[in-house]
Amino acid sequence: MPKKTNNSNSTNTQDLTSVLSIIVGLIILIWPNILAITVGLFLLITGILDLYRRNHSA
């Protein structure tokens, strides 16, 4: 048998990413509008946090 070079942490992260991708894909197929809402919220939160960090940095 070939020796595995990935450590278990990397494998666990890949497994988690795969499962999350399937779950999110199904949610988007069931409720397509949730994608637009999620992207909009992400952009708003990212923009607000970025502005806050720029104005309150040392």
Backbone as a chain_set.jsonl record, in Angstrom:
{"seq": "MPKKTNNSNSTNTQDLTSVLSIIVGLIILIWPNILAITVGLFLLITGILDLYRRNHSA", "coords": {"N": [[0.834, -1.193, 0.0], [0.495, 2.251, -0.789], [2.171, 4.875, 0.955], [0.533, 7.249, 3.006], [0.681, 10.709, 2.621], [-0.635, 12.922, 3.511], [-1.532, 14.648, 6.475], [-3.732, 13.921, 9.262], [-5.206, 16.175, 9.973], [-5.313, 17.771, 7.673], [-6.758, 16.071, 6.002], [-9.169, 15.901, 7.412], [-10.026, 18.555, 7.171], [-10.397, 18.741, 4.414], [-12.447, 16.873, 4.092], [-14.479, 18.118, 5.583], [-14.817, 20.463, 4.103], [-15.8, 19.387, 1.702], [-18.253, 18.231, 2.537], [-19.584, 20.522, 3.503], [-19.763, 21.962, 1.107], [-21.548, 20.374, -0.377], [-23.855, 20.552, 1.234], [-24.363, 23.347, 1.206], [-24.718, 23.686, -1.532], [-27.088, 22.195, -1.951], [-28.884, 23.692, -0.39], [-28.888, 26.099, -1.814], [-30.002, 25.199, -4.203], [-32.56, 24.563, -3.334], [-33.53, 26.957, -2.184], [-33.104, 29.443, -4.097], [-32.945, 32.243, -3.832], [-31.579, 32.676, -1.512], [-28.898, 32.701, -2.04], [-28.331, 35.217, -3.202], [-29.008, 36.856, -1.038], [-27.162, 35.974, 0.885], [-24.685, 36.593, -0.351], [-24.97, 39.367, -0.565], [-25.134, 40.118, 2.178], [-22.611, 39.213, 3.024], [-20.912, 40.911, 1.523], [-21.68, 43.439, 2.54], [-20.994, 43.183, 5.305], [-18.249, 42.634, 5.112], [-17.333, 44.994, 3.878], [-18.034, 46.956, 5.823], [-16.515, 46.086, 8.044], [-13.946, 46.349, 6.953], [-13.764, 49.134, 6.486], [-14.004, 49.985, 9.152], [-11.666, 48.852, 10.312], [-9.69, 50.251, 8.855], [-10.104, 52.882, 9.681], [-9.708, 52.74, 12.412], [-7.204, 51.798, 12.931], [-3.896, 51.506, 14.293]], "CA": [[0.0, 0.0, 0.0], [1.273, 3.488, -0.771], [2.15, 5.607, 2.215], [-0.239, 8.485, 2.967], [1.505, 11.856, 2.99], [-1.474, 13.923, 4.177], [-1.798, 14.4, 7.888], [-5.167, 13.764, 9.504], [-5.831, 17.5, 10.034], [-5.58, 18.171, 6.291], [-7.83, 15.209, 5.508], [-10.404, 16.329, 8.071], [-10.428, 19.835, 6.582], [-10.907, 18.456, 3.073], [-13.74, 16.219, 4.263], [-15.42, 19.125, 6.041], [-15.085, 21.338, 2.962], [-16.652, 18.651, 0.762], [-19.594, 18.118, 3.106], [-20.185, 21.86, 3.501], [-20.091, 22.306, -0.28], [-22.767, 19.651, -0.748], [-24.98, 21.127, 1.988], [-24.649, 24.692, 0.685], [-25.268, 23.503, -2.88], [-28.488, 21.784, -1.833], [-29.666, 24.832, 0.109], [-29.046, 27.057, -2.922], [-30.959, 24.632, -5.158], [-33.904, 24.614, -2.753], [-33.89, 28.365, -2.022], [-32.126, 30.202, -4.898], [-32.794, 33.631, -3.384], [-30.686, 32.755, -0.361], [-27.564, 33.011, -2.542], [-28.232, 36.669, -3.329], [-29.025, 37.423, 0.311], [-25.893, 35.635, 1.524], [-23.623, 37.386, -0.977], [-25.178, 40.753, -0.159], [-24.725, 40.264, 3.583], [-21.158, 39.061, 3.083], [-20.286, 42.132, 1.018], [-21.927, 44.514, 3.499], [-20.208, 42.971, 6.518], [-16.843, 42.788, 4.761], [-17.075, 46.417, 3.659], [-18.107, 47.673, 7.1], [-15.343, 45.714, 8.846], [-12.757, 46.923, 6.331], [-13.754, 50.562, 6.802], [-13.733, 50.124, 10.586], [-10.247, 48.56, 10.541], [-8.862, 51.317, 8.288], [-10.26, 54.111, 10.46], [-9.348, 52.534, 13.811], [-5.91, 51.137, 13.061], [-2.917, 52.292, 15.052]], "C": [[0.871, 1.246, 0.0], [1.106, 4.208, 0.563], [1.396, 6.914, 2.037], [0.637, 9.636, 3.415], [0.691, 12.939, 3.674], [-1.593, 13.597, 5.654], [-3.303, 14.392, 8.113], [-5.886, 15.106, 9.547], [-6.195, 17.978, 8.632], [-6.738, 17.361, 5.714], [-9.163, 15.609, 6.12], [-10.914, 17.631, 7.477], [-11.011, 19.62, 5.192], [-12.27, 17.794, 3.144], [-14.806, 17.229, 4.663], [-15.801, 20.065, 4.903], [-16.016, 20.663, 1.958], [-18.089, 18.564, 1.268], [-20.295, 19.472, 3.106], [-20.583, 22.291, 2.09], [-21.377, 21.633, -0.728], [-23.981, 20.263, -0.055], [-25.361, 22.494, 1.437], [-25.232, 24.601, -0.721], [-26.727, 23.1, -2.853], [-29.372, 22.931, -1.351], [-29.912, 25.841, -1.008], [-30.016, 26.521, -3.972], [-32.388, 24.736, -4.635], [-34.4, 26.056, -2.655], [-32.896, 29.23, -2.794], [-31.918, 31.639, -4.417], [-31.825, 33.765, -2.224], [-29.256, 33.066, -0.8], [-27.373, 34.519, -2.641], [-28.193, 37.335, -1.959], [-27.687, 37.184, 1.009], [-24.748, 36.461, 0.957], [-23.751, 38.845, -0.569], [-24.751, 40.999, 1.274], [-23.213, 40.158, 3.73], [-20.455, 40.34, 2.635], [-20.477, 43.308, 1.977], [-21.043, 44.375, 4.742], [-18.719, 43.161, 6.236], [-16.484, 44.254, 4.566], [-17.069, 47.214, 4.948], [-16.888, 47.366, 7.96], [-14.061, 46.306, 8.278], [-12.655, 48.416, 6.624], [-13.431, 50.804, 8.275], [-12.257, 49.906, 10.893], [-9.358, 49.667, 10.017], [-8.929, 52.58, 9.13], [-9.811, 53.966, 11.907], [-8.028, 51.797, 13.983], [-4.931, 52.082, 13.729], [-2.109, 53.141, 14.197]], "O": [[1.876, 1.299, 0.709], [0.055, 4.155, 1.201], [1.586, 7.614, 1.042], [1.271, 9.562, 4.468], [1.258, 13.795, 4.352], [-1.734, 12.437, 6.043], [-4.063, 14.812, 7.242], [-7.063, 15.178, 9.193], [-7.275, 18.533, 8.43], [-7.596, 17.904, 5.019], [-10.177, 15.653, 5.425], [-12.121, 17.794, 7.298], [-12.008, 20.246, 4.832], [-13.156, 18.11, 2.35], [-15.919, 17.197, 4.137], [-16.969, 20.424, 4.754], [-16.922, 21.303, 1.424], [-19.033, 18.796, 0.512], [-21.47, 19.562, 2.75], [-21.626, 22.916, 1.902], [-22.207, 22.258, -1.388], [-25.018, 20.47, -0.686], [-26.541, 22.773, 1.224], [-26.141, 25.356, -1.065], [-27.524, 23.605, -3.643], [-30.481, 23.116, -1.851], [-31.013, 26.375, -1.136], [-30.769, 27.29, -4.569], [-33.319, 24.97, -5.405], [-35.545, 26.349, -2.999], [-31.929, 29.711, -2.204], [-30.83, 32.192, -4.577], [-31.302, 34.852, -1.975], [-28.481, 33.631, -0.028], [-26.347, 35.039, -2.204], [-27.428, 38.275, -1.746], [-27.144, 38.085, 1.648], [-23.925, 36.975, 1.714], [-22.751, 39.493, -0.26], [-24.074, 41.987, 1.557], [-22.603, 40.924, 4.476], [-19.517, 40.8, 3.287], [-19.548, 44.084, 2.203], [-20.418, 45.343, 5.175], [-18.008, 43.778, 7.03], [-15.441, 44.707, 5.038], [-16.197, 48.058, 5.151], [-16.293, 48.272, 8.542], [-13.183, 46.721, 9.034], [-11.582, 48.91, 6.972], [-12.676, 51.717, 8.608], [-11.657, 50.676, 11.643], [-8.363, 50.005, 10.658], [-7.926, 53.277, 9.282], [-9.556, 54.971, 12.571], [-7.756, 51.238, 15.045], [-5.116, 53.299, 13.73], [-1.241, 53.863, 14.687]]}, "num_chains": 1, "name": "protein.A"}
